[in-house]
Every structure is written in C-alpha cells, then in structure tokens.
Amino acid sequence: MDGPRLLPLLDAPQPERRDAARNREALLVAAARLIEHCGIDAVTMEAVAHEAGVGKGTVFRRFESREGLMGALLNHSETAWQASVMSGSPPLGPGAPALDRLLAFGRSRLETTIQHADLIRAAGRAGTRSFAAYSFAVMHVRHLLGELGVAGDLPLLAVALMAPLEAPILDQQVRIEGLDVDRVYRGWVDLAARIIRQ
C-alpha cells in the first residue's frame, strides 16, 4: 500500500489568479502576525485589514467571517504540517523506520494541536480540524500500522490512536485537568505499544 497522499483541505480555495493568491497570503500572514504578537482574541477582521493595509471589505469578501478567516489560517497550518509528514526530515518525514515515524508523528501532532488549540476553537466546527485534515492524519497512521505488520481492523485502530491527539481530548487533559504534556505523550506511546504488540 502506498503512503498517504497530501489531501486538499476542506474549504480550501479553488485555483485563483496570482494576484488574488498573493492578497490571500498577505491577509493570512497579517492574521498570523497579529496572533503571534497580540493573541487570538485581538484578531478581528478590522485588525487584519489594518495590519495588511487593505480595506475591511477586502477581508470580508475573502473570508466572509472571523470564523472563516480562522479556518483558512488553520488549513494553512495543516497544509504545512502535512508537507512535513510527507516530505520533511525523518523521523517525521520519510526515511526512518515505521515505529520511529509513528512516535514522531504522535509527538508532532500532540504539540501542533496544543500550539494551535485557540485557533482550532476559533475556526469553529466544535473545535475540530477539517474532515480532510483529519482523514490525512488517520490514513498516515493506518499506513504506518500496516508497515509495522499490525493485524486487526486498521481503520479503527488508527482512529483509536488519533483520538487522544485531538483538541477536545487535549483540552480536557492539559487545560482543564492540568496534566503535563510529557505525561500525555507517554500515555499515547503506551497505547501505541499495546496496539502494535496486540
């Protein structure tokens, strides 16, 4: 079985003119800069327009709403993360043994989810990533489990490994219960080992 393919993310823009693509990128960069310097609550359509040097109407026409803007930022981040899984340096990227890749995937997904937790919530859809982004991650885990010779219902086992790495679960464990991220990761590694050993 071939490895997972880079999937187009849900609601990803259709092919667009070069100037429109440049404008979209400039707006996303401006929004990301605001998040980095002022926090996600400071990101309004007006603030993004001001930061990018365009009219507020331009931002609304491009993204329709703040949630749409946050969703576009999240998709932008997911696309970069997918590229690091598909063609980045090992062990997250190709070239490492399947077990090393699986463990690197788990750590990277955990850290990325925590890093973008506010953005995931602001993007709506009950605090989750798009279906296509989630599907890519599950397909990758399923592929690695297959390479490791894991028997059983691989689609369900891959979902079982993905669940602890998603925003609602991590919110509960890290933000509400105050569990240490390293403890959460060690628990995930233990779960992966149990699935691989069977």
PLY file of the C-alpha trace (Angstrom):
ply
format ascii 1.0
element vertex 198
property float x
property float y
property float z
element edge 197
property int vertex1
property int vertex2
end_header
0.00 0.00 0.00
1.30 3.45 -0.89
1.62 6.05 1.84
-1.00 8.74 2.35
-1.33 11.44 -0.25
-1.40 15.14 0.56
-5.11 15.84 0.67
-6.77 19.09 -0.31
-8.24 20.50 2.87
-11.96 21.05 3.24
-12.94 24.52 2.15
-9.54 25.04 0.55
-9.81 27.76 -2.09
-10.23 26.83 -5.71
-7.37 27.74 -8.06
-7.17 31.50 -8.13
-5.45 34.29 -10.02
-1.91 35.05 -8.94
-2.80 38.48 -7.57
-5.72 37.02 -5.61
-3.44 34.31 -4.21
-0.89 36.97 -3.19
-3.61 39.01 -1.48
-4.93 35.95 0.34
-1.41 35.05 1.51
-0.82 38.64 2.69
-4.04 38.54 4.73
-3.12 35.19 6.30
0.38 36.45 7.14
-1.11 39.58 8.71
-3.53 37.49 10.79
-0.76 35.12 11.90
1.41 38.11 12.87
-1.44 39.51 14.99
-1.91 36.16 16.74
1.80 35.93 17.46
2.09 39.45 18.88
-1.33 40.10 20.42
-3.06 36.73 20.90
-6.00 35.26 19.05
-8.62 37.45 20.75
-7.05 40.53 19.15
-7.63 39.15 15.65
-10.66 40.89 14.21
-11.48 41.48 10.58
-10.74 45.18 11.13
-7.37 44.46 12.76
-6.34 42.13 9.93
-7.35 44.71 7.35
-5.30 47.37 9.14
-2.29 45.06 9.54
-2.42 44.08 5.84
-3.04 47.66 4.66
-6.34 46.88 2.91
-9.97 47.80 3.44
-12.13 45.79 5.84
-14.40 44.83 2.94
-11.49 43.02 1.27
-11.08 40.76 4.31
-14.82 40.08 4.49
-15.03 39.32 0.76
-12.11 36.91 1.05
-13.11 35.03 4.23
-16.75 36.06 4.90
-16.38 35.93 8.69
-13.85 35.76 11.51
-14.53 32.03 11.74
-13.81 31.72 8.02
-10.53 33.58 8.49
-9.56 31.32 11.41
-10.48 28.24 9.33
-8.27 29.47 6.49
-5.37 30.04 8.92
-5.86 26.56 10.35
-5.92 25.00 6.87
-2.74 26.92 6.03
-1.05 25.46 9.11
-2.35 21.95 8.36
-1.03 22.10 4.80
2.46 22.96 6.09
2.26 20.18 8.70
1.13 17.64 6.07
4.10 18.61 3.91
6.48 17.94 6.81
4.94 14.48 7.26
5.09 13.68 3.55
8.47 15.12 2.62
10.15 16.61 5.68
13.15 15.34 7.56
12.99 11.95 9.29
11.75 10.66 11.60
8.54 12.65 10.98
9.17 12.60 7.26
10.18 9.63 5.10
13.41 7.70 5.62
13.02 6.42 9.19
11.67 3.05 10.39
7.87 2.92 10.71
7.93 2.82 14.51
10.16 5.90 14.71
7.86 7.68 12.27
4.77 6.73 14.28
6.29 8.01 17.53
7.47 11.22 15.85
4.01 11.64 14.32
2.36 11.30 17.74
4.66 13.87 19.34
4.32 16.30 16.44
0.53 16.00 16.30
0.26 16.46 20.07
2.45 19.57 20.04
0.77 21.03 16.95
-2.69 20.54 18.42
-1.69 22.23 21.67
0.09 25.05 19.83
-2.99 25.73 17.67
-5.69 24.94 20.26
-7.04 28.51 20.33
-7.03 28.65 16.53
-8.82 25.29 16.29
-11.53 26.55 18.66
-11.83 29.88 16.83
-12.21 28.09 13.50
-15.47 26.60 14.76
-16.88 23.19 13.90
-16.94 22.18 17.57
-13.21 22.76 17.96
-12.03 20.28 15.37
-9.92 20.32 12.24
-11.46 19.84 8.81
-12.50 16.38 7.70
-9.78 16.29 5.04
-7.05 17.24 7.54
-8.23 14.56 9.96
-8.50 11.99 7.15
-4.91 12.62 6.09
-3.65 12.02 9.64
-5.69 8.83 10.07
-4.56 7.49 6.69
-0.94 8.14 7.65
-1.29 6.30 10.98
-3.08 3.44 9.22
-0.25 3.21 6.68
2.38 3.09 9.44
0.46 0.43 11.35
0.35 -1.62 8.15
4.11 -1.24 7.72
4.55 -2.45 11.30
2.56 -5.60 10.49
-0.27 -4.80 12.89
-3.21 -7.15 12.42
-6.82 -6.27 13.09
-9.14 -3.52 11.94
-6.55 -0.93 10.94
-9.05 1.89 10.22
-10.45 1.62 13.76
-7.05 1.15 15.37
-5.77 4.26 13.58
-8.75 6.27 14.86
-8.08 4.95 18.38
-4.52 6.29 18.13
-5.68 9.65 16.74
-8.38 10.35 19.33
-6.03 11.28 22.21
-4.24 13.77 19.93
-7.32 15.82 19.06
-8.22 19.20 20.53
-11.26 18.31 22.69
-9.38 15.47 24.44
-6.20 17.51 24.91
-8.23 20.48 26.17
-9.73 18.28 28.85
-6.44 16.67 29.84
-3.99 19.56 29.59
-6.00 22.74 30.07
-8.71 21.53 32.47
-7.08 18.64 34.36
-3.60 20.15 34.22
-1.79 17.02 33.02
1.77 17.52 31.86
2.24 17.25 28.06
5.06 14.73 28.50
2.77 12.55 30.61
0.09 12.69 27.91
2.69 11.72 25.30
3.99 8.82 27.41
0.41 7.56 27.75
-0.01 7.81 23.98
3.24 5.88 23.40
1.97 3.19 25.80
-1.30 2.97 23.84
0.62 2.70 20.54
2.84 -0.04 22.00
-0.22 -2.02 23.13
-1.79 -1.76 19.67
1.46 -2.79 17.96
2.08 -5.73 20.33
-1.55 -6.86 20.39
0 1
1 2
2 3
3 4
4 5
5 6
6 7
7 8
8 9
9 10
10 11
11 12
12 13
13 14
14 15
15 16
16 17
17 18
18 19
19 20
20 21
21 22
22 23
23 24
24 25
25 26
26 27
27 28
28 29
29 30
30 31
31 32
32 33
33 34
34 35
35 36
36 37
37 38
38 39
39 40
40 41
41 42
42 43
43 44
44 45
45 46
46 47
47 48
48 49
49 50
50 51
51 52
52 53
53 54
54 55
55 56
56 57
57 58
58 59
59 60
60 61
61 62
62 63
63 64
64 65
65 66
66 67
67 68
68 69
69 70
70 71
71 72
72 73
73 74
74 75
75 76
76 77
77 78
78 79
79 80
80 81
81 82
82 83
83 84
84 85
85 86
86 87
87 88
88 89
89 90
90 91
91 92
92 93
93 94
94 95
95 96
96 97
97 98
98 99
99 100
100 101
101 102
102 103
103 104
104 105
105 106
106 107
107 108
108 109
109 110
110 111
111 112
112 113
113 114
114 115
115 116
116 117
117 118
118 119
119 120
120 121
121 122
122 123
123 124
124 125
125 126
126 127
127 128
128 129
129 130
130 131
131 132
132 133
133 134
134 135
135 136
136 137
137 138
138 139
139 140
140 141
141 142
142 143
143 144
144 145
145 146
146 147
147 148
148 149
149 150
150 151
151 152
152 153
153 154
154 155
155 156
156 157
157 158
158 159
159 160
160 161
161 162
162 163
163 164
164 165
165 166
166 167
167 168
168 169
169 170
170 171
171 172
172 173
173 174
174 175
175 176
176 177
177 178
178 179
179 180
180 181
181 182
182 183
183 184
184 185
185 186
186 187
187 188
188 189
189 190
190 191
191 192
192 193
193 194
194 195
195 196
196 197
